Amino acid sequence: MRRPSVRFAHLRRGRADEPPGIVGVARVDLRTKVLVRRLNPGDIAIIDHADLDRVSADELIACKVAAVVNAAKSITGRYPNLGPQLLIDAGIPLVDDAGSDVLARVADGAEVRLDGEVLYAGDQVVAKGVLQSRGTLDAAMAEATAGVTGQIDSFAENTLEFLRGEHDLLTNGVPVPQLATAMKGKHVLVVVRGYRYREDLRTLRPYIREYRPVMMAVDGGADALLDAGYRPQVIIGDMDSISDEALCSGAELVVHAYPDGRAPGLARVTSLGLQAVPLPAPGTSEDVALLLADACGASLIAVVGTHWTLEEFLDKGRPGMASTFLTHLRVGGKLVNAKGVHQLYQSRISGWALIVLVLAAAFTIAIAVAFSPAGPILGDYFGATWHNFLYWFTGLFK
């Protein structure tokens, strides 16, 4: 659980006794998905994230950071990514292209000050970048839109190359490791910490209560389940974006390994004194999770936060996303995507309306009983019952 910040960032108004700008604690990390696990409200996030995707932007916004300084370009022009726009819409200043030196020149946990596009540590300038605005982002997005065609061609080539080299994955699936968690004939809910996973998990609460699906998390999806009040039963991934708390939650651990058997994530698991099963397979961890649920005999696989659209494929920025498209072809017969369920239906009856309805019904019943011939009898009965309850209750304290 994220601890509250000891001291929130504050905006200096340029008084004579102090310089202007946003002052806060710097949190520095090369990987945004790792950084968000230790961000506090009011921190200034210093990242190195080219083409900032919307999932990472959502995480930064949820952490309530005061500002974001990106060593790289948040929009390189490769494709029109939405992350920077989300930050600006949330009122979070974004300084771009500050240079990789900022990661070494700013100590994690140090107090820094951001004044426009300039970042200070004390009185020393440690970085200077480009302060993004709606105008600069609109121009960058227009330029990036023109490059989508080339990205689609590259994605298609990667998909065909993956199909030629890993066709066994489609025909035979993945080997089934020895797991104590039974999935045969059951629903399996696969959770990835992707776009709008929080909203979809909230909407799925009635489904989870009724069907009690097997909870399978992909890396940071385990933290998402814990935050939502659930406990993962199986965690699969390379274990690089998951907290120690989630790893130690009692779930069975499956480390996604390279096809040649190398499993870098296994070292972290063993360092915590935990047991894990390595599973060599090509593709991404979320693909392997779907294939594993299918191989274990799941009757239905519901997914939350997984990558589904072309924009999300491009957001990942790596050829391995080609496997996602092919994995969906294999398990598509039992795959249900919960993405956007919260937008499909929202109850029009508020909680207050239900309370008023119940009170009105109770008042109506009370009036009907009071003026009915049986009213005095019922009144004596409820009066006697109430006095018996009071006698029993007060007797507990004697």
C-alpha positions as CSV (number, residue, x, y, z in Angstrom):
1,M,0.0,0.0,0.0
2,R,1.4,3.4,-1.0
3,R,2.2,5.5,2.1
4,P,1.0,9.1,2.2
5,S,3.6,11.7,1.3
6,V,5.3,13.4,4.3
7,R,5.4,16.6,2.4
8,F,3.4,17.5,-0.6
9,A,4.9,19.5,-3.5
10,H,3.9,23.1,-3.5
11,L,3.8,25.9,-6.0
12,R,5.9,28.9,-5.2
13,R,4.4,32.2,-6.3
14,G,7.7,34.0,-6.8
15,R,7.9,36.0,-3.6
16,A,11.0,38.1,-3.0
17,D,12.3,35.6,-0.4
18,E,12.1,32.4,-2.5
19,P,12.3,31.5,-6.2
20,P,9.2,30.4,-8.2
21,G,8.3,27.0,-9.4
22,I,7.0,23.6,-8.2
23,V,9.0,22.1,-5.4
24,G,8.8,18.4,-4.5
25,V,10.7,15.2,-3.9
26,A,12.3,13.7,-6.9
27,R,11.7,10.0,-7.7
28,V,14.0,8.7,-10.4
29,D,13.8,5.4,-12.3
30,L,14.5,4.2,-15.8
31,R,11.3,2.1,-15.9
32,T,8.0,3.9,-15.3
33,K,6.2,0.8,-14.2
34,V,8.7,0.3,-11.5
35,L,8.7,3.9,-10.4
36,V,5.0,4.1,-9.9
37,R,5.2,1.6,-7.1
38,R,7.1,4.0,-4.9
39,L,5.6,7.4,-5.9
40,N,3.8,9.5,-3.3
41,P,1.4,12.4,-4.0
42,G,3.3,15.5,-4.7
43,D,6.5,13.9,-6.0
44,I,8.2,15.0,-9.1
45,A,8.6,11.9,-11.4
46,I,11.8,11.7,-13.4
47,I,11.5,9.1,-16.1
48,D,13.1,7.9,-19.3
49,H,10.1,6.8,-21.4
50,A,10.0,7.4,-25.1
51,D,6.4,7.4,-26.5
52,L,4.8,7.6,-23.1
53,D,1.8,5.2,-23.3
54,R,-1.6,5.9,-21.7
55,V,-1.3,3.0,-19.2
56,S,1.8,4.6,-17.7
57,A,0.2,8.0,-17.8
58,D,-2.8,6.7,-16.0
59,E,-0.6,5.3,-13.3
60,L,1.3,8.6,-12.9
61,I,-2.0,10.4,-12.6
62,A,-3.3,8.0,-10.0
63,C,-0.2,8.6,-8.0
64,K,-1.0,12.3,-8.0
65,V,2.5,13.4,-9.0
66,A,3.2,17.2,-9.1
67,A,5.1,17.1,-12.4
68,V,6.8,14.7,-14.8
69,V,10.3,15.2,-16.3
70,N,11.0,12.9,-19.1
71,A,14.6,12.3,-20.2
72,A,13.3,11.1,-23.6
73,K,10.7,12.4,-26.0
74,S,7.2,11.6,-24.9
75,I,6.1,11.6,-28.5
76,T,8.8,10.5,-30.9
77,G,6.5,10.5,-34.0
78,R,6.4,6.7,-34.3
79,Y,2.7,6.7,-33.6
80,P,0.1,9.0,-32.0
81,N,0.4,7.9,-28.3
82,L,-2.1,9.3,-25.8
83,G,0.0,9.4,-22.6
84,P,1.2,13.0,-22.8
85,Q,-2.2,14.3,-23.6
86,L,-3.7,12.5,-20.5
87,L,-1.1,14.2,-18.3
88,I,-1.8,17.7,-19.7
89,D,-5.5,17.1,-19.4
90,A,-5.0,16.2,-15.7
91,G,-3.1,19.4,-15.1
92,I,0.3,17.8,-14.6
93,P,3.2,19.7,-16.1
94,L,5.3,17.6,-18.5
95,V,8.9,18.6,-19.4
96,D,10.2,16.5,-22.4
97,D,13.5,15.6,-23.8
98,A,15.5,16.6,-20.7
99,G,18.4,14.4,-21.6
100,S,19.6,11.2,-20.1
101,D,22.0,13.1,-17.8
102,V,19.1,14.1,-15.5
103,L,18.8,10.5,-14.3
104,A,22.4,10.6,-12.9
105,R,22.4,14.3,-11.8
106,V,19.3,14.0,-9.6
107,A,19.4,11.8,-6.5
108,D,16.3,9.8,-5.8
109,G,14.6,11.4,-2.8
110,A,16.2,14.8,-3.2
111,E,14.2,18.0,-3.2
112,V,14.0,19.6,-6.6
113,R,12.3,22.6,-8.1
114,L,10.7,22.8,-11.5
115,D,10.3,26.3,-13.0
116,G,8.9,26.1,-16.4
117,E,11.2,23.9,-18.5
118,V,14.1,24.1,-16.1
119,L,14.8,21.7,-13.2
120,Y,16.8,22.8,-10.3
121,A,18.5,21.0,-7.4
122,G,19.1,23.8,-4.9
123,D,20.4,26.7,-7.0
124,Q,22.0,24.5,-9.6
125,V,20.3,23.8,-13.0
126,V,20.3,20.0,-13.5
127,A,18.2,19.7,-16.6
128,K,16.4,21.7,-19.2
129,G,13.8,20.4,-21.6
130,V,10.7,21.3,-23.5
131,L,7.6,22.2,-21.5
132,Q,4.7,20.6,-23.4
133,S,1.4,22.3,-23.9
134,R,-1.8,21.5,-25.8
135,G,-0.4,23.3,-28.8
136,T,2.9,21.5,-28.9
137,L,1.2,18.1,-28.3
138,D,-1.3,18.7,-31.1
139,A,1.5,19.5,-33.6
140,A,3.5,16.4,-32.5
141,M,0.4,14.2,-32.7
142,A,-0.4,15.4,-36.2
143,E,3.1,14.5,-37.3
144,A,2.9,11.1,-35.6
145,T,-0.4,10.2,-37.2
146,A,1.4,10.3,-40.6
147,G,3.7,7.4,-39.5
148,V,1.0,4.9,-38.5
149,T,1.0,3.2,-41.9
150,G,4.6,2.3,-41.6
151,Q,4.0,0.9,-38.1
152,I,1.1,-1.2,-39.4
153,D,3.3,-2.7,-42.1
154,S,6.0,-3.5,-39.5
155,F,3.5,-5.1,-37.3
156,A,2.1,-7.3,-40.1
157,E,5.7,-8.4,-41.0
158,N,6.5,-9.3,-37.4
159,T,3.2,-11.3,-37.1
160,L,4.0,-13.3,-40.2
161,E,7.6,-13.9,-39.0
162,F,6.3,-15.1,-35.6
163,L,3.8,-17.4,-37.3
164,R,6.6,-19.0,-39.3
165,G,8.9,-19.5,-36.4
166,E,6.5,-20.3,-33.6
167,H,3.6,-22.1,-35.3
168,D,3.8,-24.9,-32.7
169,L,2.5,-22.3,-30.2
170,L,-0.8,-22.1,-32.2
171,T,-1.1,-25.8,-32.8
172,N,0.1,-27.3,-29.5
173,G,-0.1,-24.4,-27.0
174,V,2.3,-24.4,-24.0
175,P,3.5,-27.2,-21.8
176,V,1.4,-27.6,-18.7
177,P,3.4,-27.1,-15.5
178,Q,2.5,-28.9,-12.2
179,L,0.1,-26.5,-10.5
180,A,-2.0,-27.1,-7.4
181,T,-4.7,-24.7,-8.6
182,A,-7.4,-26.5,-10.6
183,M,-8.7,-24.8,-13.7
184,K,-10.4,-27.6,-15.6
185,G,-14.0,-26.7,-16.3
186,K,-13.7,-23.4,-14.4
187,H,-13.8,-19.7,-15.4
188,V,-10.4,-18.1,-15.2
189,L,-10.0,-14.3,-14.8
190,V,-6.6,-13.1,-16.2
191,V,-5.7,-9.6,-14.9
192,V,-3.1,-7.4,-16.5
193,R,-2.4,-3.9,-15.2
194,G,-3.4,-2.3,-18.5
195,Y,-5.7,0.4,-19.6
196,R,-8.7,1.1,-17.3
197,Y,-8.2,-2.1,-15.4
198,R,-9.5,-0.5,-12.2
199,E,-12.9,0.4,-13.6
200,D,-13.3,-3.0,-15.2
201,L,-12.5,-4.8,-12.0
202,R,-15.0,-2.8,-10.1
203,T,-17.7,-3.6,-12.7
204,L,-16.9,-7.3,-12.6
205,R,-17.5,-7.6,-8.8
206,P,-21.0,-9.2,-9.3
207,Y,-19.5,-11.7,-11.8
208,I,-16.6,-12.5,-9.4
209,R,-19.0,-13.1,-6.5
210,E,-21.3,-15.4,-8.5
211,Y,-18.8,-17.5,-10.5
212,R,-15.7,-17.3,-8.3
213,P,-13.3,-17.6,-11.2
214,V,-9.6,-18.6,-10.7
215,M,-7.7,-15.4,-10.3
216,M,-4.6,-15.4,-12.6
217,A,-2.5,-12.3,-12.6
218,V,0.2,-11.2,-15.0
219,D,3.1,-9.4,-13.2
220,G,1.7,-6.1,-11.8
221,G,-1.8,-7.5,-12.3
222,A,-1.3,-9.2,-8.9
223,D,-1.0,-5.8,-7.2
224,A,-4.1,-4.7,-9.1
225,L,-6.0,-7.6,-7.6
226,L,-4.7,-6.9,-4.1
227,D,-5.7,-3.2,-4.4
228,A,-9.2,-4.3,-5.5
229,G,-9.5,-6.6,-2.4
230,Y,-8.9,-9.9,-4.1
231,R,-6.1,-12.4,-3.8
232,P,-4.4,-13.9,-6.8
233,Q,-4.2,-17.7,-7.0
234,V,-1.7,-17.9,-9.9
235,I,0.9,-15.2,-10.8
236,I,2.8,-15.5,-14.1
237,G,5.4,-13.2,-15.7
238,D,9.0,-12.2,-15.6
239,M,8.5,-10.7,-12.1
240,D,9.9,-7.3,-12.9
241,S,6.9,-5.1,-12.2
242,I,5.3,-6.7,-9.2
243,S,5.7,-5.9,-5.5
244,D,7.2,-8.1,-2.9
245,E,3.9,-8.0,-1.1
246,A,2.1,-9.5,-4.1
247,L,4.8,-12.2,-4.6
248,C,4.4,-13.2,-1.0
249,S,0.6,-13.3,-1.1
250,G,0.5,-17.1,-1.3
251,A,-0.2,-17.4,-5.0
252,E,1.5,-20.1,-7.1
253,L,4.3,-18.5,-9.1
254,V,5.0,-19.2,-12.7
255,V,8.1,-17.5,-14.1
256,H,7.9,-16.8,-17.8
257,A,11.2,-17.9,-19.3
258,Y,12.8,-17.5,-22.7
259,P,12.3,-20.4,-25.1
260,D,16.0,-21.5,-24.4
261,G,15.1,-21.9,-20.7
262,R,16.7,-18.7,-19.3
263,A,14.5,-17.2,-16.6
264,P,15.9,-13.9,-15.2
265,G,12.9,-13.4,-13.0
266,L,13.6,-16.6,-11.1
267,A,16.4,-15.1,-9.2
268,R,14.2,-12.5,-7.5
269,V,11.6,-15.1,-6.5
270,T,14.3,-17.4,-4.9
271,S,15.8,-14.4,-3.1
272,L,12.5,-14.0,-1.3
273,G,12.6,-17.7,-0.3
274,L,9.7,-18.6,-2.6
275,Q,9.2,-21.5,-4.9
276,A,8.3,-20.9,-8.6
277,V,7.8,-23.0,-11.8
278,P,9.7,-21.8,-14.9
279,L,7.6,-21.9,-18.1
280,P,9.7,-21.5,-21.3
281,A,7.5,-20.0,-24.1
282,P,7.8,-17.3,-26.8
283,G,5.6,-14.2,-26.8
284,T,4.6,-11.9,-24.0
285,S,3.7,-13.0,-20.4
286,E,0.0,-12.1,-20.9
287,D,-0.1,-14.4,-24.0
288,V,1.5,-17.2,-22.0
289,A,-1.1,-16.7,-19.3
290,L,-4.0,-17.1,-21.8
291,L,-2.3,-20.2,-23.3
292,L,-1.7,-21.7,-19.8
293,A,-5.4,-21.2,-18.8
294,D,-6.4,-22.8,-22.0
295,A,-4.0,-25.7,-21.6
296,C,-5.3,-26.3,-18.0
297,G,-8.8,-26.8,-19.3
298,A,-10.5,-23.5,-18.4
299,S,-14.0,-23.4,-19.8
300,L,-14.0,-19.6,-20.1
301,I,-11.1,-17.1,-20.0
302,A,-12.1,-13.5,-19.0
303,V,-9.4,-10.9,-19.4
304,V,-9.0,-7.4,-17.8
305,G,-6.3,-4.9,-18.9
306,T,-4.8,-7.0,-21.7
307,H,-3.7,-5.4,-25.0
308,W,-6.4,-5.7,-27.6
309,T,-6.4,-2.7,-30.0
310,L,-3.8,-1.7,-32.6
311,E,-2.9,1.4,-30.6
312,E,-2.1,-0.9,-27.6
313,F,0.0,-3.2,-29.8
314,L,2.0,-0.1,-30.9
315,D,2.2,1.1,-27.4
316,K,4.2,-1.9,-26.4
317,G,6.8,-1.0,-29.1
318,R,8.3,-4.4,-29.5
319,P,7.9,-7.2,-32.1
320,G,6.8,-9.7,-29.4
321,M,3.3,-8.2,-29.5
322,A,2.8,-10.1,-32.8
323,S,2.2,-13.2,-30.6
324,T,-0.8,-11.5,-28.9
325,F,-2.7,-11.5,-32.2
326,L,-2.0,-15.1,-32.8
327,T,-2.7,-16.2,-29.2
328,H,-6.2,-14.7,-29.5
329,L,-6.8,-16.8,-32.6
330,R,-6.0,-19.9,-30.6
331,V,-8.0,-19.2,-27.5
332,G,-10.6,-17.0,-29.1
333,G,-13.4,-19.6,-28.7
334,K,-13.4,-19.2,-24.9
335,L,-12.0,-15.7,-24.6
336,V,-14.1,-12.9,-23.2
337,N,-12.6,-9.4,-23.0
338,A,-13.9,-7.3,-20.1
339,K,-12.3,-4.1,-21.4
340,G,-14.7,-1.3,-21.3
341,V,-17.4,-3.2,-19.4
342,H,-17.7,-0.2,-17.1
343,Q,-18.7,1.9,-20.1
344,L,-21.2,-0.6,-21.4
345,Y,-23.7,-0.3,-18.6
346,Q,-24.0,2.0,-15.6
347,S,-26.8,1.8,-13.1
348,R,-29.1,4.9,-13.3
349,I,-30.3,4.3,-9.7
350,S,-28.1,5.9,-7.2
351,G,-27.5,4.6,-3.6
352,W,-29.4,7.6,-2.1
353,A,-32.5,6.8,-4.3
354,L,-32.5,3.2,-3.0
355,I,-32.3,4.4,0.6
356,V,-35.2,6.8,0.0
357,L,-37.2,4.0,-1.6
358,V,-36.6,1.6,1.3
359,L,-37.6,4.3,3.9
360,A,-40.8,5.2,1.9
361,A,-41.7,1.5,1.8
362,A,-41.1,1.1,5.5
363,F,-43.2,4.2,6.3
364,T,-46.0,2.9,4.1
365,I,-46.0,-0.5,5.8
366,A,-46.0,1.2,9.3
367,I,-49.1,3.4,8.3
368,A,-50.9,0.4,6.9
369,V,-50.3,-1.7,10.1
370,A,-51.3,1.2,12.4
371,F,-54.7,1.7,10.7
372,S,-55.5,-1.9,10.1
373,P,-57.7,-4.0,12.5
374,A,-54.7,-6.1,13.4
375,G,-52.6,-3.1,14.2
376,P,-53.0,-3.2,18.0
377,I,-52.2,-6.9,18.0
378,L,-49.1,-6.4,15.9
379,G,-48.1,-3.4,18.0
380,D,-48.2,-5.5,21.2
381,Y,-46.2,-8.2,19.5
382,F,-43.5,-5.9,18.3
383,G,-43.5,-4.1,21.7
384,A,-43.0,-7.4,23.6
385,T,-40.3,-8.5,21.2
386,W,-38.4,-5.2,21.6
387,H,-38.6,-5.4,25.4
388,N,-37.3,-9.0,25.3
389,F,-34.4,-7.9,23.1
390,L,-33.5,-5.0,25.5
391,Y,-33.7,-7.4,28.5
392,W,-31.3,-9.8,26.7
393,F,-29.0,-7.0,25.6
394,T,-28.6,-5.3,28.9
395,G,-28.1,-8.7,30.5
396,L,-24.8,-9.1,28.6
397,F,-23.3,-6.2,30.6
398,K,-24.4,-7.4,34.1
